[in-house]
Amino acid sequence: ILIIAGEPSGDLQASFLVKEFLKIAPDTYFWGFGGEKMQNVGVNTIVDVSELAVMGLFDVVKHLPRLKKIMRMSLAEVDKRHPAGAILVDYPGFNLSIAQKLKARQLKVGYYISPQFWAWGEKRVEKIRKFVDKLVCILPFEKEFYAKHDIDVDYVGHPLVDIVAPEMGENKFREFAQLGDADFIALLPGSREKEILRILPTMLEAFDILQKKHPSLFAIVAAASGVEESVEKLLPKNDRIKLVSGSTYSALKYARGGIIASGSATLEAMISMLPSVVMYRIDPLSWRIGKTMIKAPHIALANLVAGDRIFPEFIQNISPPKIANEMEKILFDDAQRENMLQKMSAAVKKLGSGGAAKNAAEIFAKLFF
């Protein structure tokens, strides 16, 4: 089976899916696009996710020749290997293009982690109807959206429910991060270098404003694997700002509040019951075009799941003082904090009780065998 993940988050989710699939059909051979996580469960990766990471419209245009070359090489491998089918994981720009070519070769195509066409680009749903045999979604409101377009879709719950848990106890984490018993906030600036460059400096400015009013406060910057060096270069000389890697879920669990880059990290914060604000920034051209297409009422996935703006959102033109002001309310206004915690608790229940990867593996096994 060909499996394609184009980003680190997709690499992780695909690895869980493959692990569960192999329990059902242990003789299955997976190959395709992925990273270290997929390689660790036995996937033969012919393209690494690091070659595919693009961000925003300008990046896509800039790297189009390279992506087309990867597409041609991949299809040549398909013609040589004759897979039973393909599982495409998120990454819709590339995956829907290759889905069309795979269907032309009479292959069965499954899609895991459905494209967010409910937010933008609803006309592109037609491509899924034509080129995807089975769509599996992980957000509760997606099934109704795709079903109304006559697409064969199942909702399996969100895989993060099984994943998000602290890597260590609170005392050990505090010792590891040299925090003592002080309050701290978690800063999650994203997993891609360009994302971090656009977002982290603003997060740090907001923390600086907060710390001047609350000198005992710490900040933990939780760096994704592979971008620690890029994060470290941006950190000021401040002994109350700590960089950690490999213990993000501990930081989310034990922090008093968070400033989170929009994306799946907002769901991780919500599952961790961390009161947070959300921020994001992309290149100006992509934003000018994208904001005319976005139909969703919220940007943050956590807010979309909740059906309410439980996490304040700061998008594109971001004011550090305004972020600091919202964070102060979250940290020190008990009534506002408790209200947010209650809404988060209700929203987390919508994500299911676990077993998303196992459920998806069972669905795809029926598709292929």
C-alpha positions in Angstrom: 0.0 0.0 0.0 1.2 3.5 -0.9 0.9 5.9 2.0 1.6 9.6 1.7 2.1 12.1 4.5 3.6 15.5 3.7 4.2 17.1 7.1 5.5 16.2 10.5 2.0 16.0 12.0 0.9 13.7 9.1 4.0 11.5 9.6 3.0 11.0 13.3 -0.7 10.2 12.5 0.3 7.9 9.6 2.6 6.0 11.9 -0.2 5.2 14.3 -2.4 4.2 11.4 0.2 1.9 10.0 0.9 0.3 13.4 -2.8 -0.5 13.8 -3.2 -1.7 10.2 -0.4 -4.2 10.6 -2.2 -5.7 13.6 -5.1 -6.5 11.2 -3.0 -7.4 8.1 0.6 -8.1 9.3 1.9 -9.0 5.8 1.1 -5.6 4.3 4.0 -3.7 3.0 3.8 0.1 3.2 5.9 2.5 1.2 5.6 6.2 0.3 6.2 9.6 1.7 7.0 10.1 5.4 9.4 10.8 8.1 11.1 9.2 11.1 7.9 8.1 12.8 6.7 6.2 9.7 10.1 4.7 9.2 10.0 3.4 12.8 6.9 1.3 12.1 8.4 -0.2 8.9 7.3 2.2 6.1 9.7 2.3 3.2 9.9 6.1 2.6 11.0 7.1 -0.9 10.4 10.8 -0.1 11.0 12.5 3.3 8.5 15.0 4.7 11.3 17.5 5.0 11.3 17.7 1.2 7.6 18.6 1.1 7.1 21.2 3.8 5.8 24.4 2.1 3.9 27.1 3.8 1.6 29.6 2.2 0.8 30.4 -1.5 4.2 31.9 -2.2 6.0 28.8 -1.0 3.9 26.5 -3.1 4.5 28.6 -6.3 8.3 28.8 -5.5 8.6 25.0 -5.0 6.2 23.9 -7.7 8.8 22.5 -10.1 10.3 20.4 -7.3 6.9 19.1 -6.3 6.1 18.2 -9.9 9.3 16.3 -10.1 8.4 14.4 -6.9 5.0 13.6 -8.4 6.5 12.2 -11.6 8.9 10.0 -9.6 6.1 8.8 -7.4 3.9 7.8 -10.2 6.8 5.9 -11.9 7.2 4.0 -8.6 3.4 3.2 -8.6 3.7 1.9 -12.1 6.6 -0.3 -11.1 5.3 -1.5 -7.7 1.6 -2.0 -8.5 0.2 -1.3 -5.0 -3.2 -2.6 -3.8 -4.2 1.0 -3.2 -3.2 4.2 -1.5 -3.8 6.0 1.8 -3.4 9.7 1.6 -2.9 11.6 4.9 -3.9 15.2 5.1 -1.7 17.4 2.8 -4.5 18.1 0.3 -2.6 20.3 -2.3 -0.4 17.4 -3.3 -2.6 14.5 -2.3 -5.7 15.4 -4.3 -3.5 15.9 -7.4 -2.0 12.4 -7.0 -5.4 10.9 -6.1 -6.6 11.8 -9.6 -3.7 10.1 -11.2 -4.0 7.0 -8.9 -7.7 6.6 -9.8 -6.8 6.8 -13.5 -4.7 3.7 -12.8 -7.7 2.0 -11.3 -6.3 2.0 -7.7 -8.5 2.2 -4.6 -7.8 5.5 -2.7 -8.4 6.1 1.0 -8.0 9.5 2.6 -7.2 9.9 6.3 -7.6 13.3 8.0 -9.9 15.0 5.6 -9.1 18.3 3.9 -10.5 21.4 5.6 -12.8 22.4 2.7 -15.5 23.3 5.2 -13.3 26.3 6.0 -12.3 27.2 2.4 -12.4 25.9 -1.1 -15.8 24.1 -0.9 -15.8 23.7 -4.7 -12.8 21.3 -4.4 -15.0 18.8 -2.6 -15.8 17.5 -6.1 -12.3 16.2 -6.4 -12.8 14.0 -3.3 -16.1 12.7 -4.7 -14.4 11.7 -8.0 -11.0 10.5 -6.8 -11.4 9.1 -3.2 -13.1 5.9 -2.4 -13.3 6.3 1.4 -12.8 9.4 3.4 -12.0 9.2 7.1 -12.4 12.4 9.2 -11.2 13.2 12.7 -13.2 16.3 13.6 -16.8 15.8 14.7 -18.5 18.3 12.4 -16.7 17.1 9.2 -18.9 14.0 8.7 -22.0 16.0 8.1 -20.3 18.4 5.8 -18.9 15.7 3.6 -21.9 13.5 3.7 -24.1 16.3 2.3 -21.8 16.3 -0.7 -22.5 12.5 -1.2 -19.1 11.4 -0.2 -18.5 8.1 1.6 -17.2 9.3 4.9 -16.7 8.0 8.4 -15.8 9.9 11.7 -13.4 7.9 13.9 -12.7 10.4 16.7 -9.5 12.5 17.1 -6.2 10.6 17.4 -4.8 13.2 19.8 -7.1 11.9 22.5 -4.9 8.8 22.6 -1.6 10.7 22.4 -1.8 13.8 24.6 -0.5 12.8 28.0 2.4 14.3 30.1 5.7 12.6 29.5 6.7 12.9 33.2 5.2 13.9 36.5 5.0 17.5 37.5 7.8 17.5 40.1 10.1 15.8 37.6 9.2 18.3 34.9 9.7 21.3 37.2 13.1 19.9 38.2 14.0 19.1 34.5 13.1 22.7 33.5 14.5 24.3 36.6 11.2 26.0 37.5 11.0 25.5 41.2 7.4 26.1 42.2 6.8 29.2 40.1 3.9 29.6 37.7 4.8 29.4 34.0 3.2 29.8 30.6 3.7 27.5 27.6 4.7 29.0 24.3 4.1 26.7 21.3 5.3 28.5 18.1 4.7 25.7 15.6 6.8 23.0 13.9 8.1 24.6 10.8 11.0 27.1 10.6 9.2 29.8 8.7 6.2 29.5 11.0 8.5 29.9 14.0 10.2 33.0 12.5 6.9 34.7 12.0 5.3 33.7 15.3 7.8 33.2 18.2 9.2 36.8 18.4 5.7 38.1 19.0 5.0 35.5 21.6 8.3 36.5 23.4 7.3 40.2 23.2 4.0 39.4 24.9 5.7 37.4 27.6 8.2 40.3 28.2 5.2 42.6 28.8 3.6 40.0 31.2 6.9 39.4 33.1 7.4 43.1 33.8 4.1 43.1 35.6 4.6 39.6 37.1 8.4 39.1 37.6 8.1 35.6 39.1 6.5 34.2 35.9 8.4 31.8 33.7 7.9 30.9 30.0 8.5 27.4 28.6 9.1 27.4 24.9 8.2 23.9 23.7 10.1 23.2 20.5 9.1 20.6 18.0 11.6 17.9 17.1 14.1 19.1 14.5 13.6 22.9 15.0 15.2 23.3 18.4 18.2 25.2 16.9 15.9 27.6 15.0 14.0 28.3 18.2 17.1 28.8 20.4 18.4 31.4 18.0 15.4 33.6 18.7 15.4 33.4 22.4 16.6 36.4 24.4 19.1 36.2 27.3 16.4 35.8 30.0 16.9 33.1 32.6 13.1 32.9 33.1 12.6 31.7 29.5 13.3 28.0 29.2 13.6 25.9 26.0 12.4 22.3 26.2 12.1 19.6 23.6 10.5 16.2 23.9 8.2 17.1 26.8 5.6 19.4 25.1 2.7 17.6 26.7 4.2 18.0 30.2 4.5 21.7 29.5 0.9 21.9 28.4 -0.4 19.9 31.4 1.4 21.8 34.1 1.5 25.4 32.7 -1.0 27.9 34.0 -1.7 29.3 30.5 -0.5 29.1 27.0 0.1 31.1 23.8 -0.4 28.6 21.0 0.2 28.7 17.3 -3.0 27.9 15.4 -3.1 24.3 14.3 -3.4 20.9 16.0 -1.6 22.3 19.0 -4.7 24.2 19.9 -6.4 20.8 20.3 -3.5 19.5 22.3 -3.8 22.5 24.7 -7.6 21.9 25.0 -7.2 18.2 25.7 -4.5 19.2 28.3 -7.1 21.6 29.8 -4.7 24.5 29.4 -6.4 28.0 29.2 -4.8 29.6 26.2 -4.8 32.3 23.5 -4.2 31.4 19.9 -2.1 33.3 17.3 -1.0 32.9 13.7 0.7 34.7 10.9 1.5 33.8 7.3 3.0 35.7 4.4 0.9 38.8 3.5 0.0 37.6 0.0 -1.3 34.3 1.2 -3.3 36.1 3.9 -4.9 38.6 1.5 -6.0 35.8 -0.8 -6.9 33.4 1.9 -9.1 35.7 4.0 -11.4 36.2 1.1 -11.9 32.4 0.9 -12.2 31.4 4.5 -15.8 30.6 5.5 -15.2 29.1 9.0 -16.3 31.3 12.0 -13.1 30.6 13.8 -9.4 29.9 12.9 -8.4 27.7 15.8 -9.4 24.0 15.6 -10.2 24.0 19.3 -12.7 26.8 18.8 -14.2 25.1 15.8 -14.7 21.8 17.7 -16.2 23.8 20.6 -18.5 25.8 18.3 -17.5 28.8 20.4 -14.4 31.1 20.6 -13.2 29.7 23.9 -9.6 30.6 23.1 -9.1 34.3 22.0 -7.6 34.4 18.5 -5.0 36.8 17.2 -4.4 36.4 13.5 -2.0 38.2 11.1 -1.7 41.8 12.5 -0.9 40.9 16.0 -0.4 43.2 19.0 1.8 41.8 21.8 0.2 44.1 24.4 -3.2 42.7 23.5 -2.0 39.2 23.8 -0.4 40.0 27.2 -3.7 41.6 28.3 -5.7 38.4 27.4 -3.1 36.2 29.0 -3.3 38.2 32.2 -7.1 37.6 32.4 -6.6 33.9 31.7 -3.9 33.6 34.4 -5.3 35.7 37.1 -9.1 36.3 36.6 -10.6 33.3 38.4 -14.1 33.7 37.0 -12.9 34.0 33.4 -10.5 31.1 33.9 -13.2 28.8 35.3 -15.6 29.7 32.5 -12.9 28.7 29.9 -12.1 25.4 31.7 -15.8 24.4 31.7 -16.2 25.1 28.0 -12.9 23.2 27.2 -14.2 20.2 29.2 -17.4 20.1 27.2 -15.5 20.5 23.9 -13.0 17.7 24.6 -15.9 15.2 24.9 -16.8 15.9 21.3 -13.4 14.4 20.2 -14.4 10.9 21.1 -13.1 8.4 23.6 -10.0 7.3 21.8 -9.0 4.6 19.3 -9.1 6.8 16.1 -6.1 5.1 14.4 -7.5 1.6 15.2 -11.0 2.6 13.9 -9.4 4.1 10.7 -7.2 1.0 10.1 -10.3 -1.2 10.3 -12.1 0.9 7.7 -9.2 1.0 5.3 -8.5 -2.7 5.7 -12.1 -3.4 4.5 -11.4 -1.1 1.5 -8.3 -2.9 0.3 -8.9 -6.5 1.3 
